[in-house]
Structure formats: C-alpha cells, structure tokens
Amino acid sequence: IPDAAAPTVALDLSYGVGSKNDPRERTGLAHFYEHMMFEGSANHTSNFIQKVESRGGRVNGGTSRDRTQYWSIVPPEALEELLAMEADRMRSPNLDPISFEEQKGIITNERLEKYDNAPFGLAIERFHQLLYGEEHPYHAPVIGSLPHIQQTSLEDLKAFTQKYYHPGNACLAIAGPIAVAECQNLIHRLFADIPAHDPVPAPVIPLNHGLNETLFDDVAYPKSYIGWHTAAAFSEDDAAYDVLSHILSQGRGQLLSHLNRNQPQVHDVRAMQVSRQHAGLFRVDYIPHEKATANLTEQVSASIKSCVDAMQEADLEQAKGQLRLQELLPLARSGGFGGLVDALNFFGTLTGQQTDLFSAMDRFRHVNLSHVKACAEKLTVDNATCLQVKVGPKPKTPLQPQASSAQKPAPTKGPASLPVYRPEPSQLGQTTSGFPFWQVHKPRQPLQSLRLCWHTAHSPTLVAKPFLARYLEQIVGRRFHVNPTPFGHIAAKGGDAEVRVQANVADLGLLVPQGTAPSVTAALRGILETVDLPQAVFHSLQEDFQGRLRRMQGNKEFLLEQTA
C-alpha cells in the first residue's frame, strides 16, 4: 500500500498458525516459537528487537488462537534490511539451546503472572475449557499449560517450525512511502528460494453446550461468566452478534441499566462478541452482589430478551455507525497492533484474501433488527455454558517465577543520525470570540479528529471534591446512552466522542469519518451547551462506584499499590 506522505514504513508478516495448531500433548508451541523468532537467525545473530530499534524502528509480535504476527515500523531506508532479516528468520531461525532455555524461563514467568497468580486468570482458562472440549483446537490457552511449557523440547519447536513457518502459510503486508514494483522485486529476491509446504489442514471442531461449574479462587470478590457458541468470523450472523453486543454494552438499551432496575443482585455486566475463524463466542460477564448465592444465568438471559424486545431502529443505526467506525480505524494508521498492515493480514490468514478487509467494511450495512433479534433468540439458558467463580482457596498452589541464567546479547550500535520527519503543515486559527484552534490537513486520512481542552485548575469545586470530576466525566459520557441527541447523532454517523474531566483539565474528543464533520458540528455545540444530570443515571453511577470501592478494599494487591 503506497503512501508517499507517510514518514515511516510499516510491515506485518503473519503466519496462519496459532494455539489451535498446538499438539494436545504440547500446548503453547505457537506462542513459544513466537518468542524464539526474536532471537536472531543464521545471518543476523543479534537480537531481532535490538537490531530494528538500532535502526530507529519499533517491532513486536503476538500469537492468538488463529494467527501469529510479527510487525515492524522503520524509516524508509531500513526497509530492505528489515525484509532481509524477516526472510532469514523464516528460512533459518536461531534455535540454539541457550536462547531456548532463556525463553522457556520467560514464558514460564509469563504464564504464572497472567494465569496462575493473576486474579481470575485460572477462571478464564477454565471457562474456555468448558466451552471447548479437549478435542477442540480452542480448548487450551494460547500460552499453553504450565507442565507443557516446561516439558517442551528444542526438537518439538523444530518440528513445529518446519510444518507451519514457510511462505505457503504466510501473508506479508507493507505500507508507507514505497515504490510498488521495486518492493515486489525486493520481496521476490529475498523470499523466492524458501520452500513452501502443503497447506495446513483445518482442525476438527466439536463443541460443548450447556455446562455449568463452580470454581473457587483466591480473589477479592465473586464473578460469573456465561458463554454461547456463535457463527464463525465474517459470517452474516457474526455481524449481527457484533451489533447485538454493542447495543447491550454501550447503547441506550444497556444490559447493565436493565439489570440495575430489575435485578439488584447483579452489577458490572459486560457483553461481547468474540470473532474467531472456526467458532465465535458471545460472552456475558457479571459480578453478583455479595449476598447473591444462586446461579443468575436465567435472570441474565431474561434481561437480554427484554433488552432485545425493546430495541428500536435508532439503536440499530447507532450501533452500526460505531462498528463502521471501528472498521475504519485501521486505515487511519499504517503499523502496529490494530494498524492497516495488521488488519490486512488478519483477513489474509483467516480468509485467504487480504483485500477482504475492504469488502468487510460493508457487512454491517445489511444487518437489520429482525436479524439481530433472531440471533439473540439463540442465546438460551439451555445452551449456555456458565462458570461461577467464588471466593475460596486456589485450585492449586501457584509456583514462584523462575530466573534465567542465560546471558542476553549486548545491544547493537545504531546509526549516528536519522532523517528528520517533517509533518504536514499546520495552521493556527481563531474564532471571532477569541477561541484559538489548530488545524492539520491530512487529506489521505479516512477519519477527522477534533479535541477541545479547558483548564479547570481554577475550579475550587473540583479541587475540593475531586471525585466530582469522575462523576461528571461519566454522566456527560453517558449521554451517549441516556439521550440519543447529540451523542446518538454522532454515533449514527459513524463517529465517536469521548469526555474526560480531571482536576486540572477537561477535554472532549471527537472522531468522525471524512465528510461528516459539518453534520456533527451542531451536535457538538449541543454537548457543550446542555449538560444535563439525569437523576436515575446519577444513582446508577453511585451504586457502580460504591461497588468498585468495596471490591478495591478487598483487593490486597490494590491496597498495597495505593499504600506504596
């Protein structure tokens, strides 16, 4: 994707392999190998991250259940060297015993930190095991089980590499100030001699339904997870479930608001649609009231039905506008997680066509109310999987982090100087009332951004009662849900607004698709002139904040952090 105005080149190399491809007796191999890919290669023996950073770039990677990606952002003159490094580590990665043992220690510590010793870490793992049986490729966590990590051998990784890391199972995306023909020739010259293997076979997909379990854990408060299997990513039903989760989580028909009115035993409810290649997941998490003892799945399911029955066309259009905005966001920047090259390869590895990214942007336009309600009817109590987490002893004793004795390579020296990036010209303006503003012209961007800031340090009320700033931030922001105008108008146009109020500064941010800014100007003025304080929302916020404070007071880690 050529962009002559971009100051840097963004690259993403993704492989169609994730934890779904891990052998059942060696979970975590895909994630383990991701770590090893940063340890250099045959012709580039230094640490990959240090080498890129010494050229003025940034680099990172990630493993999911469906995909493994490696992205870099570098100055244009470093692109050829970066591609040579990527080709070399695809062809001959550095799988030496010292690096292997070092990364095994790092991954063991990561597993302990994020799962075994983290609040609700084991709960998330167990919830997925209930949803996806032992035969299902999504059964194990991406990082793998602790015994499997510690039992992994160098030979396991070498066999895994040969099977999945080759051009036939990879997608490459580049964006920035590049000449397309020259870039294609460079890629052909560097990668053409690497052999490609047969396509990776699709895994078998057996699913579990209607399981219920209680897990005791050393946590500060109880929590429950409810899940339903839904359609695979990018299907028509997947888009409808995305719309449904947005309405239940952020729209005027919030599930949380409905449960606060009708089911005081439940608070802090969240609904989400998790899109995956082989099987989606509609998930609802909630925190039961301290005195609640029963499984509240029926009440939550009934509230979902009530919210769906009350849905209107305005709710649908607002949700679709917000989801279209999310589809446009990757086009606003080239690299990194969530950038353009990441999005292209997300589709490349899951559908086989990187350009499906652009056609997928229209998938929400065809979703209607009847489709959303038909999908919601499938979220019944009978086919729900529920995990209740209760306060108690951990299911097993957590291990202590392991220290690695391997020595890290010394940092490489970078160039003496880097080229200076000069941004697009900006212009200082002023309204007739003396209000100053800056304008930066970026014609290639798909979105327009606006942010207004006010100094509030002079406000004695906010200084004396700083918690009022938090209330005001939430109340103004919740106009999105309470009153469809003006925030609802902005949302329906595919825009997003954010309000932040602190002791010293307040700001309002606006993000809208190109060409829609004039139509939301009046709505923005309405936000500034009419900040109402609905009593019902205020009381709901009070309960929410008080519940959070109670949970914080019972959280030993939080109290220690505040004391420090």
C-alpha positions in Angstrom: 0.0 0.0 0.0 1.9 3.1 -1.2 1.6 6.3 0.9 4.1 9.0 -0.1 3.2 11.2 2.8 3.9 8.7 5.5 7.1 9.2 7.4 7.8 5.5 8.1 7.2 2.1 6.5 5.0 -0.4 8.3 5.4 -4.1 7.8 3.4 -7.1 9.1 4.4 -10.7 8.4 1.7 -13.1 9.6 1.5 -16.9 9.7 -1.7 -19.0 9.6 -0.8 -20.7 12.8 -2.0 -20.2 16.4 -2.7 -22.2 19.5 -5.4 -24.0 17.5 -2.5 -25.9 15.8 -0.7 -26.9 19.0 -0.5 -30.6 19.6 -2.7 -31.6 22.5 0.2 -33.1 24.4 2.3 -29.9 23.8 0.1 -26.8 24.1 1.8 -23.4 23.8 4.1 -24.3 21.0 2.9 -21.5 18.7 3.4 -18.9 21.4 6.8 -20.4 22.4 8.0 -20.2 18.8 6.9 -16.6 18.5 9.3 -15.8 21.3 12.1 -17.7 19.6 11.7 -15.7 16.4 13.1 -12.6 18.1 16.4 -14.4 19.0 18.1 -13.8 15.6 18.8 -16.1 12.7 21.6 -17.6 10.7 22.8 -14.4 9.1 21.6 -11.9 11.8 22.8 -13.3 15.0 22.0 -10.4 17.3 18.6 -10.0 19.0 16.0 -9.0 16.4 14.3 -6.3 18.5 17.6 -4.6 19.3 18.7 -4.7 15.7 15.4 -3.0 14.5 15.5 -0.4 17.3 19.1 0.5 16.5 17.8 1.5 13.0 15.2 3.8 14.5 12.4 1.4 14.3 9.9 -0.4 16.5 9.0 -4.1 16.5 6.6 -6.5 18.2 4.6 -9.7 17.7 1.7 -11.6 19.0 0.0 -15.0 19.0 -3.7 -15.7 19.1 -5.8 -18.9 18.7 -5.9 -18.4 14.9 -2.7 -16.5 13.9 0.8 -15.4 14.7 2.0 -12.0 13.6 5.3 -10.0 13.6 5.1 -6.3 12.8 7.8 -3.6 12.4 7.8 0.2 11.8 11.1 1.5 10.4 12.4 4.5 8.5 12.1 4.0 4.7 15.8 3.5 4.2 15.7 0.5 6.6 13.1 -1.5 4.7 15.4 -3.6 2.6 17.4 -4.6 5.6 14.2 -5.4 7.6 12.9 -7.6 4.7 16.2 -9.5 4.6 16.0 -10.1 8.3 12.4 -11.4 8.0 13.4 -13.7 5.2 16.4 -15.0 7.1 14.4 -15.8 10.2 11.7 -17.6 8.2 14.4 -19.6 6.4 16.8 -20.3 9.3 15.7 -19.1 12.8 18.1 -19.2 15.7 17.0 -22.2 17.7 20.1 -22.6 19.9 19.9 -24.2 23.4 20.8 -21.1 25.3 18.1 -18.9 23.8 15.7 -21.8 24.1 16.2 -22.2 27.9 16.1 -18.4 28.4 12.8 -18.1 26.6 11.4 -21.1 28.5 12.0 -19.3 31.7 10.5 -16.1 30.4 7.3 -17.9 29.2 7.0 -19.8 32.5 7.1 -16.5 34.4 4.6 -15.0 31.9 2.2 -18.0 32.5 2.5 -17.6 36.3 1.9 -13.8 36.1 -1.1 -13.9 33.7 -2.8 -17.1 34.8 -1.7 -19.0 37.9 -1.0 -16.0 40.1 -3.4 -13.4 38.5 -6.9 -12.7 39.8 -9.4 -14.7 37.7 -6.6 -15.9 35.5 -7.4 -19.6 36.1 -11.1 -18.8 35.7 -10.7 -17.5 32.2 -8.7 -20.7 31.3 -11.3 -22.9 32.8 -14.2 -21.1 31.1 -12.7 -21.8 27.7 -12.1 -25.4 28.6 -15.8 -25.8 29.5 -16.8 -24.1 26.2 -14.4 -26.1 24.0 -13.8 -29.7 24.9 -10.5 -31.5 24.9 -10.8 -32.3 21.2 -11.4 -28.7 20.2 -8.5 -26.6 18.9 -9.5 -23.6 21.1 -9.5 -25.7 24.3 -6.1 -24.7 25.7 -4.9 -21.1 26.4 -2.7 -19.5 23.9 0.3 -19.6 26.2 -0.2 -23.3 26.9 -0.4 -25.3 30.2 2.5 -24.9 32.7 3.5 -28.6 32.5 3.6 -28.5 28.7 5.7 -25.3 28.7 8.3 -26.9 31.0 8.3 -30.2 29.0 8.7 -28.6 25.6 12.0 -29.6 23.9 14.0 -27.9 21.2 13.1 -30.8 18.9 9.4 -30.0 19.4 10.0 -26.5 18.2 12.0 -27.5 15.2 9.2 -29.9 14.0 6.6 -27.2 14.6 8.7 -24.7 12.6 9.0 -26.9 9.5 5.3 -27.6 9.5 3.9 -24.0 9.8 6.6 -21.4 9.1 7.0 -21.1 5.4 5.8 -18.9 2.5 2.8 -21.2 1.8 1.3 -20.4 5.2 2.3 -16.7 5.5 1.0 -13.2 4.5 3.1 -10.1 4.0 1.7 -6.6 4.1 3.7 -3.3 3.7 2.5 0.3 3.8 4.3 3.6 3.5 6.5 5.6 1.1 7.3 2.7 -1.2 7.6 2.1 -4.9 5.4 -0.9 -5.5 7.3 -2.5 -8.4 10.7 -2.1 -6.6 9.2 -3.5 -3.4 7.8 -6.6 -5.2 11.1 -7.3 -6.8 12.9 -7.0 -3.5 10.4 -9.4 -1.8 10.8 -11.9 -4.7 14.6 -11.7 -4.5 14.7 -12.3 -0.7 12.0 -14.9 -0.3 11.8 -16.8 -3.5 14.3 -19.6 -2.5 12.4 -20.5 0.7 10.4 -23.7 0.0 6.7 -23.7 0.6 4.9 -26.8 2.0 1.4 -28.2 1.7 -1.5 -26.1 3.2 -2.2 -26.6 6.9 -5.3 -28.8 7.3 -8.3 -27.3 9.0 -8.8 -28.7 12.6 -11.9 -30.7 13.6 -14.5 -28.6 15.5 -16.5 -30.5 18.2 -18.3 -28.1 20.6 -19.6 -28.3 24.2 -23.0 -26.9 25.2 -24.9 -26.3 28.5 -22.1 -27.0 31.0 -22.1 -25.4 34.5 -19.3 -25.4 37.0 -18.2 -23.6 40.2 -14.6 -22.6 40.7 -13.1 -21.4 44.0 -10.2 -18.9 43.7 -8.3 -16.6 46.0 -9.9 -13.4 44.7 -11.4 -10.4 46.3 -15.0 -10.9 45.0 -17.1 -13.4 43.1 -17.6 -13.3 39.3 -19.6 -15.2 36.7 -19.0 -16.0 33.0 -21.7 -17.0 30.6 -20.9 -18.1 27.0 -22.8 -19.2 23.9 -21.2 -20.6 20.7 -21.9 -18.4 17.7 -21.1 -18.2 14.0 -17.5 -18.1 12.7 -15.8 -14.8 11.9 -17.1 -12.7 9.0 -20.3 -14.6 8.6 -23.6 -12.8 8.4 -24.6 -13.9 11.9 -21.2 -12.7 13.2 -22.0 -9.2 12.1 -25.4 -9.4 13.8 -23.9 -10.6 17.1 -21.4 -7.7 16.9 -24.4 -5.3 16.6 -26.2 -7.0 19.5 -23.2 -6.9 21.8 -22.7 -3.2 21.1 -26.3 -2.4 21.9 -26.2 -4.4 25.1 -22.9 -2.9 26.2 -22.9 0.7 25.0 -26.3 1.6 23.5 -29.4 3.1 25.2 -30.7 -0.4 25.9 -27.7 -1.3 28.1 -28.0 -4.7 29.7 -26.3 -3.2 32.8 -29.0 -0.5 33.1 -31.8 -3.1 32.7 -30.3 -5.3 35.4 -29.8 -2.4 37.7 -33.5 -1.7 37.5 -34.8 -5.2 37.6 -32.1 -7.4 39.2 -30.3 -5.7 42.0 -28.3 -8.9 42.7 -26.1 -8.2 39.6 -23.8 -5.4 38.6 -20.8 -4.6 36.4 -22.2 -6.5 33.4 -20.4 -6.7 30.1 -21.4 -8.3 26.9 -19.1 -9.0 23.9 -18.9 -11.0 20.7 -15.6 -12.7 20.2 -15.0 -13.4 16.5 -12.8 -16.4 15.6 -12.0 -18.3 12.5 -13.8 -21.6 13.3 -16.3 -20.7 16.0 -17.4 -17.4 17.5 -18.3 -16.8 21.2 -21.0 -14.5 22.7 -19.9 -13.8 26.2 -21.5 -12.1 29.2 -19.5 -11.4 32.4 -21.1 -10.1 35.6 -20.3 -9.6 39.2 -23.0 -10.9 41.5 -24.0 -9.0 44.6 -22.2 -10.1 47.8 -25.4 -11.7 49.2 -26.4 -13.4 45.9 -25.9 -17.2 46.1 -27.9 -18.7 43.2 -26.7 -19.1 39.6 -28.2 -16.0 37.8 -27.9 -17.2 34.3 -31.7 -17.3 33.9 -32.1 -13.7 35.0 -29.3 -12.5 32.7 -30.8 -14.4 29.8 -34.2 -12.9 30.5 -32.8 -9.4 30.7 -31.1 -9.9 27.3 -34.5 -10.9 25.9 -36.1 -7.8 27.4 -33.4 -5.5 26.0 -33.8 -7.1 22.6 -37.6 -6.7 22.6 -37.2 -3.0 23.3 -34.7 -2.4 20.5 -35.6 0.3 18.0 -34.2 1.4 14.6 -32.3 4.3 16.3 -30.4 1.8 18.5 -29.6 -0.3 15.4 -28.3 2.7 13.4 -26.2 4.0 16.3 -24.6 0.6 16.8 -23.9 0.1 13.1 -22.3 3.6 12.9 -20.0 2.8 15.8 -19.0 -0.6 14.3 -18.3 1.0 10.9 -16.0 3.5 12.7 -14.1 0.5 14.2 -13.6 -0.9 10.7 -12.2 2.5 9.5 -9.8 2.9 12.4 -7.1 0.6 10.9 -7.0 2.8 7.8 -6.0 5.8 9.9 -2.5 4.5 10.7 -0.3 2.1 9.0 1.6 -0.1 11.5 1.4 -1.7 14.9 -1.4 -3.7 16.6 -4.7 -2.5 15.0 -3.0 -0.7 12.1 -3.6 -1.2 8.4 -1.0 -3.9 7.7 -2.2 -5.8 10.8 -5.8 -5.6 9.5 -4.8 -6.8 6.0 -3.0 -9.8 7.4 -5.8 -10.6 9.8 -8.0 -11.2 6.8 -5.2 -12.7 4.8 -4.6 -15.5 7.4 -8.3 -16.1 8.2 -10.0 -15.8 4.8 -7.1 -16.2 2.4 -7.6 -12.8 0.9 -6.0 -9.6 2.4 -8.4 -7.4 0.4 -11.4 -8.9 2.1 -10.7 -6.1 4.7 -12.3 -3.6 2.4 -15.4 -5.6 1.5 -15.9 -6.5 5.1 -16.4 -2.8 5.9 -19.9 -3.1 4.4 -21.0 -6.2 6.3 -22.8 -4.2 9.0 -24.9 -2.2 6.4 -27.1 -5.2 5.7 -27.9 -6.1 9.3 -31.5 -5.3 10.3 -33.5 -5.6 13.5 -35.1 -8.9 12.7 -31.7 -10.5 12.0 -30.3 -9.2 15.4 -33.4 -10.5 17.3 -33.2 -13.9 15.5 -29.6 -14.3 16.7 -30.5 -13.2 20.2 -33.1 -15.9 20.4 -30.4 -18.5 20.2 -28.9 -17.3 23.5 -31.0 -19.5 25.7 -30.3 -20.9 29.1 -30.3 -24.5 27.8 -27.3 -24.0 25.5 -25.4 -21.5 27.8 -22.1 -22.5 29.4 -21.6 -20.9 32.8 -18.7 -20.7 35.2 -19.2 -19.2 38.7 -16.1 -18.1 40.5 -16.4 -17.9 44.3 -14.1 -16.7 46.9 -12.0 -19.5 48.4 -8.7 -21.3 48.2 -7.0 -21.6 44.8 -7.4 -24.9 43.0 -3.7 -25.4 43.1 -0.6 -23.8 44.7 0.9 -21.2 42.3 4.6 -21.6 41.6 7.2 -18.9 42.0 8.7 -17.2 39.0 11.8 -18.7 37.6 15.0 -16.8 36.9 17.0 -17.4 33.8 20.8 -17.8 33.9 21.2 -17.2 30.1 23.0 -14.0 29.2 21.3 -11.5 26.9 23.2 -10.3 23.9 24.8 -6.8 24.1 22.8 -4.0 22.4 24.0 -3.2 18.9 25.0 0.3 18.0 22.7 2.4 16.0 23.4 4.9 13.2 24.8 8.3 14.1 21.8 10.2 12.9 18.3 9.5 11.5 16.5 11.5 8.8 14.2 14.2 10.2 10.4 13.7 9.7 8.6 16.9 8.8 4.8 16.7 9.4 2.0 18.1 7.3 1.7 21.9 7.5 -0.5 23.1 10.4 -2.3 26.3 10.8 -3.3 28.4 13.8 -6.8 29.9 13.6 -9.0 31.9 15.9 -12.8 32.3 16.2 -14.5 35.7 16.4 -14.8 35.2 20.1 -11.1 34.8 20.5 -11.1 31.0 20.8 -7.8 29.7 19.4 -7.6 26.4 17.4 -5.0 24.4 15.4 -5.7 22.8 12.0 -3.6 20.0 10.5 -4.5 19.0 6.9 -4.3 15.2 6.2 -6.3 14.5 3.0 -5.5 10.8 2.8 -6.8 10.0 6.3 -10.3 8.3 6.4 -11.1 10.0 9.7 -11.3 13.5 11.0 -10.3 14.2 14.6 -11.2 17.1 16.9 -10.2 17.7 20.6 -11.3 20.6 22.8 -9.5 21.3 26.0 -10.4 23.5 29.0 -8.2 24.4 32.0 -10.1 23.5 35.2 -7.4 24.0 37.8 -9.1 27.3 38.8 -12.3 25.5 39.7 -12.4 25.4 43.6 -15.2 22.8 43.5 -13.1 20.2 41.5 -10.1 20.9 43.7 -12.0 20.4 47.0 -14.0 17.4 45.8 -12.0 15.7 43.0 -14.4 12.7 42.9 -16.9 15.1 41.2 -14.7 15.1 38.2 -15.2 11.4 37.8 -18.9 11.7 38.2 -19.1 14.5 35.6 -17.0 12.5 33.2 -19.3 9.5 33.4 -22.5 11.5 33.3 -21.6 13.6 30.3 -20.2 10.5 28.5 -23.4 8.5 29.3 -25.5 11.0 27.3 -24.4 8.5 24.6 -26.8 6.1 26.2 -29.4 8.2 28.1 -30.2 10.7 25.4 -29.7 9.9 21.7 -29.1 13.6 20.9 -26.4 14.8 20.5 -24.1 11.8 21.1 -26.5 9.5 19.4 -26.4 11.6 16.3 -22.6 11.5 16.3 -22.6 7.7 16.8 -25.1 7.1 14.0 -22.8 9.0 11.6 -20.0 6.5 12.4 -18.3 8.9 14.9 -17.1 8.6 18.4 -17.0 11.1 21.3 -15.0 10.9 24.5 -15.3 13.1 27.5 -12.6 13.3 30.2 -12.7 15.6 33.3 -9.8 15.8 35.7 -8.8 18.1 38.5 -6.7 20.3 36.2 -8.0 19.8 32.7 -11.2 18.7 30.9 -11.3 17.7 27.2 -13.8 16.4 24.7 -12.6 14.3 21.8 -14.4 13.7 18.5 -13.6 11.2 15.8 -15.7 11.0 12.6 -15.4 9.7 9.0 -14.2 12.2 6.4 -17.0 14.4 5.1 -19.3 14.1 8.1 -17.7 16.7 10.3 -20.1 19.5 9.2 -23.2 17.5 10.1 -22.0 16.9 13.6 -21.0 20.5 14.4 -24.4 21.4 15.7 -24.4 18.2 17.8 -21.1 19.1 19.3 -22.4 22.5 20.2 -25.3 20.8 21.9 -22.9 18.8 24.1 -21.1 22.0 25.2 -24.3 24.0 25.9 -26.6 21.3 27.5 -25.0 19.0 30.0 -28.0 17.6 31.9 -27.7 15.4 35.1 -30.3 12.7 34.9 -31.2 11.6 38.5 -31.5 7.9 37.5 -28.1 7.8 35.9 -26.6 9.6 38.9 -28.0 6.9 41.3 -26.8 4.2 39.0 -23.3 5.7 39.0 -23.3 5.9 42.8 -24.0 2.2 43.1 -21.4 1.4 40.5 -18.7 3.5 42.1 -19.5 2.2 45.6 -19.3 -1.4 44.3 -15.9 -0.7 42.8 -14.7 0.8 46.1 -15.8 -2.2 48.0 -14.0 -4.5 45.6 -10.9 -2.4 45.8 -10.9 -2.5 49.5 -11.0 -6.3 49.4 -8.2 -6.5 46.8 -4.8 -6.9 48.6 -2.7 -6.1 45.6 -4.6 -2.8 45.0 -4.3 -1.8 48.7 -0.5 -2.5 48.6 -0.1 -0.4 45.4 -2.1 2.5 46.9 0.0 2.3 50.1 3.2 2.4 48.2 
